[in-house]
Amino acid sequence: MTALSRSWLQLNNDQRTALAAKLRQSFTQLTSNRLSLDLTRGKPAASQLTLANGLDHQIDGDYTSREGTDVRNYGGLRGIIEARELGREIMDVPATNILIAGNSSLWLMHLTLETALRHGLWAGATPWQQSGQASGSVSLITPVPGYDRHFSLTDSHGIGMRNVGLHDDGPDMADVRKLIASDASIKGIWCVPKYANPTGCIYSDQVVREIAELPKVAAAKDFVVLWDNAYAVHDLVFPPPRLASLFEAAAKAGTQRHMVQFGSTSKITFAGAGISFVGSDESVLKRLEERISLITVGFDKLNQLRHARFLGGRVEAHMQQHAAILKPKFDLVVRKLEEDLGGLGIATWTEPKGGYFVSLDVLPGLAKKIVALAKETGLALTAAGATFPYGRDPEDRNIRIAPTFAETDALEAAMDVLTLCVCLASLDKLNAA
Ligand SMILES: Cc1ncc(COP(=O)(O)O)c(C=O)c1O
């Protein structure tokens, strides 16, 4: 794109108008090129999927799990032991506290919410929906910006959302405590503790300890921490940053049955054909198992066995292969942002050490406009507002960039377009001020 002077914010009106005209010319040129670029998809590239093709050769006629189970047959709702051990390696939760499900951890999150809301998360527990709130309504704490599917899932159950800010070390815990201490209708909190979607932040040891203590602070005695550790091992740097163990912190706090942890192999092996994990206290696993047994006699144990054989004991080595593909893409995104927007005072962005996203904050009131401008050129960006409940970013400034799926050339072209749109919209705003 047009090289921009670092001091353009200090330009006088005429100079700014001339610069805006020049940028608009580049923009018009782009729109006539009919690009087809996409930065919306937080999914693995084909080359990453290929890393797991070895799954195909793991069974080869040997259908017996270590404990003697014929994995072709019905049964074994908890999952075979070697898959639960794989869960331990990924989730840092003991194998005895893990249940294995189908390919989607999101499904397990739905099951957990539905169980807590309509049936109670423990035997004998009062369902959230009958827990005596005057309005009958319940809500969850949602650190923002966050994962859009957490928000739509929560909303689909008629559960409200109470936003708190997400800092570099995790949610604003003072705010969380204040909200939950005085309002018994707040029943839990969503957390993506490592490489949060979209900011990439990692919760500090102190925040993990404080989260384990929340059920003791909450007015709701059935408060639950929904710990979605989707990016637990998705590191771009090695040795990787370490997330403190919520399981251990909760054991010390005596709150284990209030912690429900989720994970999957979606972005480790095949996104559409992996296995998922839920880790919690035995009382919760039993309850979920009861619910699951109504709808299936057992999940795909053959897939569990091939995953355990393929990944067991070598998760980090496998994730290093992913990082070799992904790190250059993340570096490219951050380099382009720095080259084109650095020092201009019109945007800030994250530089994550793992996960799947870069989070871009533009000047207030411009995110929607920038996404719309990009669309005119043929660049698809995640809808502005998607990282907030109900699609409402109060400041209209957050844009989520997903660099994993695109090939490098397309990614570079997409970043050129994105930064041009940011400059154009920002300059228009400054000129109008
Ligand atoms: C934070 C988070 N949780 C869960 C998921 C989906 O996980 P799964 O494929 O196991 O349902 C994603 C996918 O983008 C995610 O970003």
The ligand as an SDF file (V2000), in Angstrom:
LIG
                    3D

 16 16  0  0  0  0  0  0  0  0999 V2000
  -12.6460  -20.5290   22.5260 C   0  0  0  0  0  0  0  0  0  0  0  0
  -13.1540  -21.6260   21.6590 C   0  0  0  0  0  0  0  0  0  0  0  0
  -13.8120  -22.6610   22.2110 N   0  0  0  0  0  0  0  0  0  0  0  0
  -14.3030  -23.6680   21.4620 C   0  0  0  0  0  0  0  0  0  0  0  0
  -14.1580  -23.6710   20.0990 C   0  0  0  0  0  0  0  0  0  0  0  0
  -14.7490  -24.7980   19.3080 C   0  0  0  0  0  0  0  0  0  0  0  0
  -14.2360  -25.9890   19.7880 O   0  0  0  0  0  0  0  0  0  0  0  0
  -14.7570  -27.4020   19.2620 P   0  0  0  0  0  0  0  0  0  0  0  0
  -14.3310  -27.5540   17.8620 O   0  0  0  0  0  0  0  0  0  0  0  0
  -14.1080  -28.3920   20.1820 O   0  0  0  0  0  0  0  0  0  0  0  0
  -16.2450  -27.4060   19.4090 O   0  0  0  0  0  0  0  0  0  0  0  0
  -13.4750  -22.6190   19.4760 C   0  0  0  0  0  0  0  0  0  0  0  0
  -13.3400  -22.5860   18.0160 C   0  0  0  0  0  0  0  0  0  0  0  0
  -12.9770  -21.6060   17.4140 O   0  0  0  0  0  0  0  0  0  0  0  0
  -12.9790  -21.5760   20.2730 C   0  0  0  0  0  0  0  0  0  0  0  0
  -12.3280  -20.5230   19.7370 O   0  0  0  0  0  0  0  0  0  0  0  0
  1  2  1  0
  2  3  1  0
  2 15  2  0
  3  4  2  0
  4  5  1  0
  5  6  1  0
  5 12  2  0
  6  7  1  0
  7  8  1  0
  8  9  2  0
  8 10  1  0
  8 11  1  0
 12 13  1  0
 12 15  1  0
 13 14  2  0
 15 16  1  0
M  END
$$$$
